[in-house]
């Protein structure tokens, strides 16, 4: 279905706050396409103002709860800002860097962590990303370049080159200050005697084994999760620990360079929003617990 219509004419049943209405008052809907396999409805829009990702997610949540829930699909807004096509590259970075970084974070949390820790820089017609000079950054740079190039073209109408500056990571050396202390022989002897006495007391202690708690069969990693489940769309940066429940949509597994540990990255949706989670676990532990059987697309977790 292809049409160009005002956002609130396309979705007249929407009831939202005035502040959210104002953000989308100049937005036009160009096209809506649904993917039944991914259970997503892509809504392609033109906007007359730059919108923060959080604002877009708030509208997606409203669309889901009031329009798309009965269809069983999750709406996803694809925004295009035609006025941004006239921006010079430095102005584009100044105004749109945060949006690009947020989109990369949603795409992959690990890649966001590796490539977005430094401000984007501009050299000629290129946007330069500073990252570590390691295997992972070199391996993922092509994928990052392709992702950002597509987003720049689709959202801002810009064809900009993406390049990388690889920096050697300095190893932190724990340098303790050289403190010279004069200790009398008597004090040294007293310290040695005190240490020996503590050792003897420790040896005499009898340890009573704690009764092992019965393991919850539904828990495949860590301890049981307690507390009220929070909708993912309600999570904000200021909130600390939260409990979420939902379906795993995608999983990505990587090894550390030493081959001993794994980074398991997986996206969870509760159909109000999607969040990406990271798990750092020893490779042997992952095999022992058969994590790959539990953390896979289509499974529901809490």
Secondary structure, 3 states (H helix, E strand, C coil): CEEEEEHHHHCCCCCCCHHHHHHCCCCEEEEEEEECCCCEEEEEEECCCCCCHHHHHHHHHHHHHHHHHHHCCEEEEEEECHHHHHCCHHHHHHHHHHHHHHHHHHHCHHHHHHHCCCCCEEECCEEEEEEECCHHHHHHHHHHHHHHHHHHHHHHCCCCEEEEEEECCCCCCCCCCCCCCCCCHHHHHHHHHHHHHHHHHHHHCCCCCCCCCCCCCCCCCCCCCCCCECCHHHCCCCCCCCECCEEEEEEEEEECCCCCEEEEEEEEECCCCEEEEEEEEEHHHHHHHCHHHHCCCCCEEC
